[in-house]
Amino acid sequence: MDIKNQLRQNGLKIFVFLVIGAFIFETIALGFLGGSASQNNQGQASPAPGEGKPQVITGTIIANGTLSSFDAVLYVAGPDIEKAAKIKDALIGQGIATYAVIPDNKSMLINLVSSSKLQEASRAFSGINVTTFAKAQIEFSGTLTLKSSDGQAHEVIPSGIFQQFSPRFREGDTIPLSFSAEAQLVPTTGQYQLARFGQVSIMPQRVVFETTLPILLTQGSSVVAKVPFESRTRVKRSELEANLSDTGAQNIKYSPKSYIEFSLPASAQQIAQLQSANLSYLASISADFASVQDSFIDREQASNSLSSLGPVFPDSIVTFDLESNFAATMPGTNATDENQTSSQNQGEAIVALTNYLQSAGINGAKVETTNKVLVGLSGKFNASDGKAYEIFQGPTNATVLANTQLFTLPVTIDALAVSDQILQINSVKAVNYPAT
């Protein structure tokens, strides 16, 4: 055999060896990589975990976030920044703050000795027209759910975010939050990771609870006397005004009610029968009530003749106002002369009205007083359900109508709150008002 033929045969052997070796290696490699020998997947690689998913998704996340930490810097902004500067100086003098930076005439940054002083420092500004907040880090536990605009829900791996929050909240507080977000796909895991977020909004819940508040001021009173039907002719307006003239009473009114209401509507046949009966006291009659002569006071006669209609005899009403503006004074404290005079006038007016009604021979009259009072809303209050709520910054008082002359007032508060912090007062109403 010549040398050329020998080389040609050796090269062919090497080529065959390489082909066989490659086949063996491929078989071993597929076994290690999890490849499949099924006909449906022959020759195809396994899809990557994130394959087929959009790289970026956007939408809204609603979740509970925990305020893990606050920066020890209080941001103050608002029109009363000059007044705030004096408070800032006091905080530095008290060792609560170390220094401040005032970038413009509407804001300042106050560096505190510790983030634990944020609430104390922020409260110092509650009496002026400024807003205070601090930078907080928010942490989330577990995965978040991002809801995209097409209604689909996606699980998102959270990451810590930073946001400005009111110092009313404390480190460790967990609060419900809502924010717009963008999440990016992690190709190796097929999961989405929170990448960007928009403005974070707190989601308060409505709470309704009862508590007792101090009465700070009585701004005015309305007095109502209910005169029984059979006694209504005994009240004379001129005599009423004369008896109340020296008491500070204003807008004195008397509304005699010369009619009888029906609890059971009268039919056309019943109306016709009553009209044909020629009852002397009836001035007119309809399905719901009957007007009577102004001089008619015989309740028993009307009850008998109208018994089938369930007659109701309304009270006639005496009303007047007492314009006062006196502070409520707790027992054991000294009231000013003005306070004593205002309170005395209120009492004298009620006594004068009661005495007049009695002298006129009116029995069974009911006298009620409605006070327009100012109640205090600052600080903490204990609700009837045992939970304590707090207004950190916000309204310090509210005007309430109440049937009371005491120093405290049971009220029902309707508010928006997060945890124990009240963010907004919707209404404050006296319990059991109006009186039944």
C-alpha positions, 0 to 999 in steps of 0.5 A: 500500500502506498503512503497516500492510500495509508494517509487517506485510510487513517484520516477516514478512521479519525473522522469516523471516530470524531463523529461517534465521539460527538454522538456519545457526548451529545447523549450524555449531555442531554441526560445531564441537562434534562432533555427529552427524547419524546417525539413532541419535543425532539430537537427543541430546547426547554423554554427559559423561566421568563419566556413569553412574559412581558419584560416590564409591567405597570399597574397599581399595588395595594398592600400593607407596608411597615415603616421600618425607619425614619430619617432624623430630619424634619421637613417643615413647609408652609406660609408661616415659615417665619413663625416656624423659625422661632420654634426651630430655635427653641428646639435647638435650645432644648437639645431636640435639634442640632441645626437647620437649613432654610433653602427658601422662605417657605420651607426648612430642614431641621436636623434632629438628634434622633429620629425618636424626636420626630413626633415631639418636634412635629407637635411643636409646629401644630399651632401654626400654618405649616406641614411637617413630614419626614423620610421613611423607609417602607418594607413589605413582607411576602410578595405583592400583587400588581394589578395592571390596566387590563385587569390581570394580577401579577405577583411581584417581589418587593423591595424597600421604598422611601417616601415622605410621611407625617411624623404622626406615624411611628417606626414599626407601624404597619399601614395600608398603602396604594401606589402605582408601580413598574416591575421588571422581569427577572429572566432567570427566575421568571418572576417580576421585581419591583423596579419603580413606584409613584406617589404612595397614598395612605388608605384610611378606614372609616371608624365610628366610635363614642367618647366623652369630650370637654366642653370649651365654650357655649356659643349660644342656646335655644330654649323650647317649651312644649305646651299641651294641646288643652293648655295652648290658649293660656299662653299670651305672647305679650305676657311671655315677652314681658316675663322674658324681657330682662333675661337676654332672650331673643327671637321669642316665638309662640306657635299654637297648634290648633289642629289634630293629626290622624295616625290613620288616614281618613277615607272620603266616606269618613270625611263626609260623615264627620262633615255631616255631623256638624261638630262645632269645634271642627273648622276643616277636615282632610285625610291627615288632620282636622283644623279646630277652632282656636278656642277649642281645648276639649281633648276628651270630646275630640278623642271620642268623636275622632276615635276611629282615626287615631287622633294625635294632639300636637304640643304648641311650641314656645321658642327663644334664643340665648346669645351667649359666648361663655367658657365652660368652667370646671367645678373648683375653678374660678369663672370670669365675671362675664362667664358668670353673667352669661351663665346666670342669664341663661338660668334666669331665662329658663326659670322665668319661662317656667314660672310664667307657664306655672302662673298661667295654669299650664300643667305638663309643659316640657322645657328643653335647652339646646346648647351650641357648644364647642368641644375639644378635639386635641390629643387622645381619646378613649373610645367606648370600645376600649380603643384609644384614638389620637389626633396628631395634627388637625382640628382642635375643636368642633361645634356640636348641638346638645341637650346639656349644661354640663362640662363634658359631652358624650359624642359620636365621632365619625372619622377616617383613621389608620391604626390609632391615628385619626386623619380626618374628622367627618362629624361630631354629634352629641349622643342622643341628640335630639332628645327623644 
